[in-house]
Amino acid sequence: MRIYVKVSPRSSKNEVYPVKSSLLQGVGKFNGVTKIKYGEYKVKLTAPPVDGEANIMLIKILAEYFAVPKSTLAIIGGKSAKIKIIEVQTLA
């Protein structure tokens, strides 16, 4: 399964929540105009976007959120962008 994630680094706390409009229609359009699409989330991270710290924290937070091992998650797109594509491997 693939999910799209908009990351906000250097936030006051770590949190994950589904977005109310499509990330793919434009960055910053979170006003509820379109329906929530399956697999799109916004993630706030306390880690800064320096030396991959935010990406490491993102995998950790998503693993906790989905209750899966960190090894089942991989960033397959947008490693240096705010919108990332995450591959979630299903457990066999």
Backbone atoms as SQL, in Angstrom:
CREATE TABLE atoms (id INTEGER PRIMARY KEY, chain TEXT, resi INTEGER, resn TEXT, atom TEXT, x REAL, y REAL, z REAL);
INSERT INTO atoms VALUES
  (1, 'A', 1, 'MET', 'N', 0.856, -1.169, 0.000),
  (2, 'A', 1, 'MET', 'CA', 0.000, 0.000, 0.000),
  (3, 'A', 1, 'MET', 'C', 0.902, 1.232, 0.000),
  (4, 'A', 2, 'ARG', 'N', 0.502, 2.262, -0.717),
  (5, 'A', 2, 'ARG', 'CA', 1.236, 3.522, -0.728),
  (6, 'A', 2, 'ARG', 'C', 0.372, 4.615, -0.119),
  (7, 'A', 3, 'ILE', 'N', 1.021, 5.471, 0.651),
  (8, 'A', 3, 'ILE', 'CA', 0.322, 6.615, 1.219),
  (9, 'A', 3, 'ILE', 'C', 1.093, 7.878, 0.869),
  (10, 'A', 4, 'TYR', 'N', 0.377, 8.972, 0.795),
  (11, 'A', 4, 'TYR', 'CA', 0.985, 10.282, 0.563),
  (12, 'A', 4, 'TYR', 'C', 0.970, 11.042, 1.876),
  (13, 'A', 5, 'VAL', 'N', 2.094, 11.679, 2.183),
  (14, 'A', 5, 'VAL', 'CA', 2.251, 12.355, 3.464),
  (15, 'A', 5, 'VAL', 'C', 2.796, 13.752, 3.234),
  (16, 'A', 6, 'LYS', 'N', 2.163, 14.748, 3.852),
  (17, 'A', 6, 'LYS', 'CA', 2.724, 16.101, 3.870),
  (18, 'A', 6, 'LYS', 'C', 3.357, 16.290, 5.238),
  (19, 'A', 7, 'VAL', 'N', 4.646, 16.575, 5.240),
  (20, 'A', 7, 'VAL', 'CA', 5.407, 16.683, 6.480),
  (21, 'A', 7, 'VAL', 'C', 5.610, 18.145, 6.855),
  (22, 'A', 8, 'SER', 'N', 5.398, 18.446, 8.130),
  (23, 'A', 8, 'SER', 'CA', 5.693, 19.768, 8.688),
  (24, 'A', 8, 'SER', 'C', 6.743, 19.586, 9.776),
  (25, 'A', 9, 'PRO', 'N', 8.030, 19.774, 9.423),
  (26, 'A', 9, 'PRO', 'CA', 9.086, 19.613, 10.428),
  (27, 'A', 9, 'PRO', 'C', 9.125, 20.791, 11.391),
  (28, 'A', 10, 'ARG', 'N', 9.882, 20.620, 12.459),
  (29, 'A', 10, 'ARG', 'CA', 10.052, 21.649, 13.499),
  (30, 'A', 10, 'ARG', 'C', 8.722, 22.094, 14.107),
  (31, 'A', 11, 'SER', 'N', 7.814, 21.173, 14.287),
  (32, 'A', 11, 'SER', 'CA', 6.535, 21.477, 14.932),
  (33, 'A', 11, 'SER', 'C', 6.693, 21.345, 16.447),
  (34, 'A', 12, 'SER', 'N', 5.697, 21.792, 17.169),
  (35, 'A', 12, 'SER', 'CA', 5.771, 21.739, 18.630),
  (36, 'A', 12, 'SER', 'C', 5.560, 20.330, 19.178),
  (37, 'A', 13, 'LYS', 'N', 4.891, 19.455, 18.394),
  (38, 'A', 13, 'LYS', 'CA', 4.683, 18.075, 18.827),
  (39, 'A', 13, 'LYS', 'C', 4.569, 17.176, 17.603),
  (40, 'A', 14, 'ASN', 'N', 4.709, 15.873, 17.835),
  (41, 'A', 14, 'ASN', 'CA', 4.567, 14.883, 16.774),
  (42, 'A', 14, 'ASN', 'C', 3.114, 14.440, 16.707),
  (43, 'A', 15, 'GLU', 'N', 2.526, 14.486, 15.501),
  (44, 'A', 15, 'GLU', 'CA', 1.166, 13.989, 15.336),
  (45, 'A', 15, 'GLU', 'C', 0.900, 13.631, 13.881),
  (46, 'A', 16, 'VAL', 'N', -0.047, 12.702, 13.694),
  (47, 'A', 16, 'VAL', 'CA', -0.439, 12.224, 12.372),
  (48, 'A', 16, 'VAL', 'C', -1.949, 12.345, 12.271),
  (49, 'A', 17, 'TYR', 'N', -2.443, 12.843, 11.127),
  (50, 'A', 17, 'TYR', 'CA', -3.885, 12.852, 10.926),
  (51, 'A', 17, 'TYR', 'C', -4.213, 12.883, 9.445),
  (52, 'A', 18, 'PRO', 'N', -5.354, 12.283, 9.042),
  (53, 'A', 18, 'PRO', 'CA', -5.770, 12.325, 7.641),
  (54, 'A', 18, 'PRO', 'C', -6.086, 13.763, 7.235),
  (55, 'A', 19, 'VAL', 'N', -5.834, 14.082, 5.983),
  (56, 'A', 19, 'VAL', 'CA', -6.126, 15.436, 5.508),
  (57, 'A', 19, 'VAL', 'C', -7.544, 15.498, 4.965),
  (58, 'A', 20, 'LYS', 'N', -8.081, 16.719, 4.870),
  (59, 'A', 20, 'LYS', 'CA', -9.459, 16.905, 4.431),
  (60, 'A', 20, 'LYS', 'C', -9.577, 17.266, 2.963),
  (61, 'A', 21, 'SER', 'N', -8.456, 17.374, 2.270),
  (62, 'A', 21, 'SER', 'CA', -8.484, 17.566, 0.824),
  (63, 'A', 21, 'SER', 'C', -7.257, 16.895, 0.245),
  (64, 'A', 22, 'SER', 'N', -7.240, 16.756, -1.042),
  (65, 'A', 22, 'SER', 'CA', -6.172, 15.999, -1.678),
  (66, 'A', 22, 'SER', 'C', -4.843, 16.738, -1.660),
  (67, 'A', 23, 'LEU', 'N', -3.790, 16.056, -1.218),
  (68, 'A', 23, 'LEU', 'CA', -2.440, 16.612, -1.276),
  (69, 'A', 23, 'LEU', 'C', -2.004, 16.789, -2.718),
  (70, 'A', 24, 'LEU', 'N', -2.550, 15.975, -3.598),
  (71, 'A', 24, 'LEU', 'CA', -2.111, 15.978, -4.981),
  (72, 'A', 24, 'LEU', 'C', -2.698, 17.130, -5.783),
  (73, 'A', 25, 'GLN', 'N', -3.687, 17.841, -5.246),
  (74, 'A', 25, 'GLN', 'CA', -4.282, 18.960, -5.959),
  (75, 'A', 25, 'GLN', 'C', -3.568, 20.268, -5.676),
  (76, 'A', 26, 'GLY', 'N', -2.624, 20.267, -4.782),
  (77, 'A', 26, 'GLY', 'CA', -1.894, 21.491, -4.499),
  (78, 'A', 26, 'GLY', 'C', -1.497, 21.564, -3.047),
  (79, 'A', 27, 'VAL', 'N', -0.291, 21.948, -2.826),
  (80, 'A', 27, 'VAL', 'CA', 0.216, 22.065, -1.468),
  (81, 'A', 27, 'VAL', 'C', -0.516, 23.197, -0.765),
  (82, 'A', 28, 'GLY', 'N', -0.943, 22.960, 0.453),
  (83, 'A', 28, 'GLY', 'CA', -1.573, 23.996, 1.247),
  (84, 'A', 28, 'GLY', 'C', -3.079, 24.078, 1.107),
  (85, 'A', 29, 'LYS', 'N', -3.687, 23.241, 0.282),
  (86, 'A', 29, 'LYS', 'CA', -5.136, 23.276, 0.129),
  (87, 'A', 29, 'LYS', 'C', -5.774, 22.275, 1.080),
  (88, 'A', 30, 'PHE', 'N', -5.882, 22.662, 2.331),
  (89, 'A', 30, 'PHE', 'CA', -6.454, 21.792, 3.353),
  (90, 'A', 30, 'PHE', 'C', -7.737, 22.410, 3.902),
  (91, 'A', 31, 'ASN', 'N', -8.634, 22.820, 3.022),
  (92, 'A', 31, 'ASN', 'CA', -9.826, 23.532, 3.463),
  (93, 'A', 31, 'ASN', 'C', -11.099, 22.701, 3.362),
  (94, 'A', 32, 'GLY', 'N', -10.993, 21.407, 3.161),
  (95, 'A', 32, 'GLY', 'CA', -12.167, 20.552, 3.131),
  (96, 'A', 32, 'GLY', 'C', -12.987, 20.642, 1.869),
  (97, 'A', 33, 'VAL', 'N', -12.448, 21.209, 0.788),
  (98, 'A', 33, 'VAL', 'CA', -13.204, 21.349, -0.450),
  (99, 'A', 33, 'VAL', 'C', -13.482, 19.987, -1.078),
  (100, 'A', 34, 'THR', 'N', -12.508, 19.078, -1.038),
  (101, 'A', 34, 'THR', 'CA', -12.714, 17.743, -1.582),
  (102, 'A', 34, 'THR', 'C', -12.761, 16.727, -0.451),
  (103, 'A', 35, 'LYS', 'N', -13.258, 15.549, -0.742),
  (104, 'A', 35, 'LYS', 'CA', -13.374, 14.508, 0.272),
  (105, 'A', 35, 'LYS', 'C', -11.997, 13.982, 0.656),
  (106, 'A', 36, 'ILE', 'N', -11.921, 13.416, 1.841),
  (107, 'A', 36, 'ILE', 'CA', -10.685, 12.764, 2.269),
  (108, 'A', 36, 'ILE', 'C', -10.452, 11.578, 1.350),
  (109, 'A', 37, 'LYS', 'N', -9.260, 11.504, 0.807),
  (110, 'A', 37, 'LYS', 'CA', -8.902, 10.365, -0.029),
  (111, 'A', 37, 'LYS', 'C', -8.113, 9.384, 0.814),
  (112, 'A', 38, 'TYR', 'N', -8.377, 8.112, 0.615),
  (113, 'A', 38, 'TYR', 'CA', -7.685, 7.074, 1.366),
  (114, 'A', 38, 'TYR', 'C', -6.187, 7.183, 1.125),
  (115, 'A', 39, 'GLY', 'N', -5.415, 7.156, 2.183),
  (116, 'A', 39, 'GLY', 'CA', -3.977, 7.139, 2.051),
  (117, 'A', 39, 'GLY', 'C', -3.304, 8.492, 1.978),
  (118, 'A', 40, 'GLU', 'N', -3.946, 9.555, 2.425),
  (119, 'A', 40, 'GLU', 'CA', -3.318, 10.869, 2.466),
  (120, 'A', 40, 'GLU', 'C', -3.339, 11.397, 3.895),
  (121, 'A', 41, 'TYR', 'N', -2.156, 11.788, 4.374),
  (122, 'A', 41, 'TYR', 'CA', -2.002, 12.198, 5.763),
  (123, 'A', 41, 'TYR', 'C', -1.132, 13.436, 5.869),
  (124, 'A', 42, 'LYS', 'N', -1.315, 14.152, 6.952),
  (125, 'A', 42, 'LYS', 'CA', -0.425, 15.247, 7.302),
  (126, 'A', 42, 'LYS', 'C', 0.268, 14.835, 8.592),
  (127, 'A', 43, 'VAL', 'N', 1.575, 15.037, 8.637),
  (128, 'A', 43, 'VAL', 'CA', 2.353, 14.631, 9.802),
  (129, 'A', 43, 'VAL', 'C', 3.161, 15.818, 10.303),
  (130, 'A', 44, 'LYS', 'N', 2.988, 16.138, 11.571),
  (131, 'A', 44, 'LYS', 'CA', 3.801, 17.171, 12.211),
  (132, 'A', 44, 'LYS', 'C', 4.915, 16.478, 12.981),
  (133, 'A', 45, 'LEU', 'N', 6.147, 16.967, 12.797),
  (134, 'A', 45, 'LEU', 'CA', 7.312, 16.372, 13.446),
  (135, 'A', 45, 'LEU', 'C', 8.090, 17.426, 14.208),
  (136, 'A', 46, 'THR', 'N', 8.632, 17.047, 15.346),
  (137, 'A', 46, 'THR', 'CA', 9.485, 17.968, 16.100),
  (138, 'A', 46, 'THR', 'C', 10.889, 18.026, 15.507),
  (139, 'A', 47, 'ALA', 'N', 11.272, 17.021, 14.748),
  (140, 'A', 47, 'ALA', 'CA', 12.622, 16.958, 14.171),
  (141, 'A', 47, 'ALA', 'C', 12.798, 17.985, 13.057),
  (142, 'A', 48, 'PRO', 'N', 14.007, 18.539, 12.918),
  (143, 'A', 48, 'PRO', 'CA', 14.284, 19.474, 11.827),
  (144, 'A', 48, 'PRO', 'C', 14.599, 18.714, 10.536),
  (145, 'A', 49, 'PRO', 'N', 14.418, 19.355, 9.390),
  (146, 'A', 49, 'PRO', 'CA', 14.728, 18.700, 8.116),
  (147, 'A', 49, 'PRO', 'C', 16.223, 18.787, 7.791),
  (148, 'A', 50, 'VAL', 'N', 17.048, 18.282, 8.674),
  (149, 'A', 50, 'VAL', 'CA', 18.502, 18.362, 8.528),
  (150, 'A', 50, 'VAL', 'C', 19.090, 16.959, 8.640),
  (151, 'A', 51, 'ASP', 'N', 19.946, 16.597, 7.706),
  (152, 'A', 51, 'ASP', 'CA', 20.641, 15.302, 7.724),
  (153, 'A', 51, 'ASP', 'C', 19.688, 14.114, 7.855),
  (154, 'A', 52, 'GLY', 'N', 18.502, 14.218, 7.286),
  (155, 'A', 52, 'GLY', 'CA', 17.554, 13.106, 7.301),
  (156, 'A', 52, 'GLY', 'C', 16.852, 12.871, 8.621),
  (157, 'A', 53, 'GLU', 'N', 17.032, 13.782, 9.582),
  (158, 'A', 53, 'GLU', 'CA', 16.407, 13.593, 10.900),
  (159, 'A', 53, 'GLU', 'C', 14.885, 13.523, 10.809),
  (160, 'A', 54, 'ALA', 'N', 14.287, 14.384, 9.993),
  (161, 'A', 54, 'ALA', 'CA', 12.828, 14.388, 9.863),
  (162, 'A', 54, 'ALA', 'C', 12.341, 13.089, 9.217),
  (163, 'A', 55, 'ASN', 'N', 13.073, 12.574, 8.239),
  (164, 'A', 55, 'ASN', 'CA', 12.676, 11.318, 7.597),
  (165, 'A', 55, 'ASN', 'C', 12.743, 10.148, 8.574),
  (166, 'A', 56, 'ILE', 'N', 13.774, 10.114, 9.400),
  (167, 'A', 56, 'ILE', 'CA', 13.897, 9.054, 10.407),
  (168, 'A', 56, 'ILE', 'C', 12.739, 9.134, 11.396),
  (169, 'A', 57, 'MET', 'N', 12.435, 10.343, 11.861),
  (170, 'A', 57, 'MET', 'CA', 11.324, 10.544, 12.795),
  (171, 'A', 57, 'MET', 'C', 9.992, 10.194, 12.123),
  (172, 'A', 58, 'LEU', 'N', 9.843, 10.536, 10.841),
  (173, 'A', 58, 'LEU', 'CA', 8.614, 10.232, 10.107),
  (174, 'A', 58, 'LEU', 'C', 8.342, 8.730, 10.098),
  (175, 'A', 59, 'ILE', 'N', 9.346, 7.935, 9.774),
  (176, 'A', 59, 'ILE', 'CA', 9.173, 6.482, 9.750),
  (177, 'A', 59, 'ILE', 'C', 8.800, 5.965, 11.139),
  (178, 'A', 60, 'LYS', 'N', 9.448, 6.483, 12.163),
  (179, 'A', 60, 'LYS', 'CA', 9.155, 6.061, 13.541),
  (180, 'A', 60, 'LYS', 'C', 7.708, 6.393, 13.926),
  (181, 'A', 61, 'ILE', 'N', 7.279, 7.616, 13.646),
  (182, 'A', 61, 'ILE', 'CA', 5.927, 8.063, 14.010),
  (183, 'A', 61, 'ILE', 'C', 4.867, 7.293, 13.224),
  (184, 'A', 62, 'LEU', 'N', 5.096, 7.088, 11.917),
  (185, 'A', 62, 'LEU', 'CA', 4.128, 6.340, 11.112),
  (186, 'A', 62, 'LEU', 'C', 4.046, 4.882, 11.559),
  (187, 'A', 63, 'ALA', 'N', 5.166, 4.293, 11.936),
  (188, 'A', 63, 'ALA', 'CA', 5.156, 2.911, 12.425),
  (189, 'A', 63, 'ALA', 'C', 4.305, 2.804, 13.690),
  (190, 'A', 64, 'GLU', 'N', 4.435, 3.774, 14.584),
  (191, 'A', 64, 'GLU', 'CA', 3.613, 3.790, 15.797),
  (192, 'A', 64, 'GLU', 'C', 2.141, 4.000, 15.451),
  (193, 'A', 65, 'TYR', 'N', 1.863, 4.920, 14.528),
  (194, 'A', 65, 'TYR', 'CA', 0.486, 5.252, 14.149),
  (195, 'A', 65, 'TYR', 'C', -0.230, 4.043, 13.542),
  (196, 'A', 66, 'PHE', 'N', 0.454, 3.340, 12.628),
  (197, 'A', 66, 'PHE', 'CA', -0.149, 2.188, 11.954),
  (198, 'A', 66, 'PHE', 'C', 0.083, 0.874, 12.699),
  (199, 'A', 67, 'ALA', 'N', 0.820, 0.919, 13.804),
  (200, 'A', 67, 'ALA', 'CA', 1.139, -0.271, 14.608),
  (201, 'A', 67, 'ALA', 'C', 1.797, -1.360, 13.765),
  (202, 'A', 68, 'VAL', 'N', 2.839, -0.956, 13.031),
  (203, 'A', 68, 'VAL', 'CA', 3.621, -1.884, 12.212),
  (204, 'A', 68, 'VAL', 'C', 5.100, -1.676, 12.527),
  (205, 'A', 69, 'PRO', 'N', 5.944, -2.660, 12.216),
  (206, 'A', 69, 'PRO', 'CA', 7.384, -2.468, 12.413),
  (207, 'A', 69, 'PRO', 'C', 7.937, -1.394, 11.468),
  (208, 'A', 70, 'LYS', 'N', 8.953, -0.668, 11.923),
  (209, 'A', 70, 'LYS', 'CA', 9.579, 0.361, 11.085),
  (210, 'A', 70, 'LYS', 'C', 10.112, -0.223, 9.785),
  (211, 'A', 71, 'SER', 'N', 10.520, -1.480, 9.816),
  (212, 'A', 71, 'SER', 'CA', 11.096, -2.119, 8.630),
  (213, 'A', 71, 'SER', 'C', 10.085, -2.312, 7.503),
  (214, 'A', 72, 'THR', 'N', 8.786, -2.164, 7.794),
  (215, 'A', 72, 'THR', 'CA', 7.761, -2.317, 6.757),
  (216, 'A', 72, 'THR', 'C', 7.447, -1.004, 6.053),
  (217, 'A', 73, 'LEU', 'N', 8.088, 0.081, 6.457),
  (218, 'A', 73, 'LEU', 'CA', 7.852, 1.398, 5.867),
  (219, 'A', 73, 'LEU', 'C', 9.092, 1.873, 5.125),
  (220, 'A', 74, 'ALA', 'N', 8.878, 2.501, 3.968),
  (221, 'A', 74, 'ALA', 'CA', 9.998, 3.055, 3.208),
  (222, 'A', 74, 'ALA', 'C', 9.537, 4.300, 2.466),
  (223, 'A', 75, 'ILE', 'N', 10.379, 5.324, 2.460),
  (224, 'A', 75, 'ILE', 'CA', 10.106, 6.530, 1.678),
  (225, 'A', 75, 'ILE', 'C', 10.564, 6.238, 0.254),
  (226, 'A', 76, 'ILE', 'N', 9.611, 6.189, -0.682),
  (227, 'A', 76, 'ILE', 'CA', 9.970, 5.866, -2.058),
  (228, 'A', 76, 'ILE', 'C', 9.908, 7.078, -2.977),
  (229, 'A', 77, 'GLY', 'N', 9.441, 8.196, -2.468),
  (230, 'A', 77, 'GLY', 'CA', 9.397, 9.421, -3.255),
  (231, 'A', 77, 'GLY', 'C', 9.377, 10.633, -2.356),
  (232, 'A', 78, 'GLY', 'N', 10.101, 11.677, -2.747),
  (233, 'A', 78, 'GLY', 'CA', 10.083, 12.930, -2.010),
  (234, 'A', 78, 'GLY', 'C', 10.957, 12.964, -0.780),
  (235, 'A', 79, 'LYS', 'N', 12.087, 12.277, -0.808),
  (236, 'A', 79, 'LYS', 'CA', 12.956, 12.241, 0.377),
  (237, 'A', 79, 'LYS', 'C', 13.390, 13.626, 0.836),
  (238, 'A', 80, 'SER', 'N', 13.488, 14.575, -0.078),
  (239, 'A', 80, 'SER', 'CA', 13.878, 15.933, 0.317),
  (240, 'A', 80, 'SER', 'C', 12.746, 16.932, 0.089),
  (241, 'A', 81, 'ALA', 'N', 11.515, 16.437, -0.050),
  (242, 'A', 81, 'ALA', 'CA', 10.355, 17.300, -0.282),
  (243, 'A', 81, 'ALA', 'C', 9.397, 17.208, 0.901),
  (244, 'A', 82, 'LYS', 'N', 8.458, 18.153, 0.969),
  (245, 'A', 82, 'LYS', 'CA', 7.469, 18.121, 2.049),
  (246, 'A', 82, 'LYS', 'C', 6.414, 17.047, 1.811),
  (247, 'A', 83, 'ILE', 'N', 6.080, 16.785, 0.548),
  (248, 'A', 83, 'ILE', 'CA', 5.126, 15.725, 0.242),
  (249, 'A', 83, 'ILE', 'C', 5.913, 14.486, -0.148),
  (250, 'A', 84, 'LYS', 'N', 5.666, 13.397, 0.575),
  (251, 'A', 84, 'LYS', 'CA', 6.420, 12.162, 0.395),
  (252, 'A', 84, 'LYS', 'C', 5.475, 11.017, 0.049),
  (253, 'A', 85, 'ILE', 'N', 6.011, 10.032, -0.638),
  (254, 'A', 85, 'ILE', 'CA', 5.278, 8.800, -0.913),
  (255, 'A', 85, 'ILE', 'C', 5.907, 7.720, -0.042),
  (256, 'A', 86, 'ILE', 'N', 5.075, 7.082, 0.760),
  (257, 'A', 86, 'ILE', 'CA', 5.536, 6.048, 1.682),
  (258, 'A', 86, 'ILE', 'C', 4.961, 4.707, 1.244),
  (259, 'A', 87, 'GLU', 'N', 5.828, 3.725, 1.112),
  (260, 'A', 87, 'GLU', 'CA', 5.399, 2.356, 0.814),
  (261, 'A', 87, 'GLU', 'C', 5.243, 1.625, 2.143),
  (262, 'A', 88, 'VAL', 'N', 4.054, 1.052, 2.351),
  (263, 'A', 88, 'VAL', 'CA', 3.786, 0.260, 3.546),
  (264, 'A', 88, 'VAL', 'C', 3.649, -1.181, 3.083),
  (265, 'A', 89, 'GLN', 'N', 4.626, -2.004, 3.428),
  (266, 'A', 89, 'GLN', 'CA', 4.588, -3.409, 3.029),
  (267, 'A', 89, 'GLN', 'C', 3.680, -4.167, 3.976),
  (268, 'A', 90, 'THR', 'N', 2.851, -5.004, 3.396),
  (269, 'A', 90, 'THR', 'CA', 1.942, -5.795, 4.220),
  (270, 'A', 90, 'THR', 'C', 2.696, -6.964, 4.827),
  (271, 'A', 91, 'LEU', 'N', 2.308, -7.319, 6.013),
  (272, 'A', 91, 'LEU', 'CA', 2.937, -8.441, 6.700),
  (273, 'A', 91, 'LEU', 'C', 2.321, -9.744, 6.212),
  (274, 'A', 92, 'ALA', 'N', 3.158, -10.705, 5.879),
  (275, 'A', 92, 'ALA', 'CA', 2.659, -11.993, 5.368),
  (276, 'A', 92, 'ALA', 'C', 2.464, -12.976, 6.492);
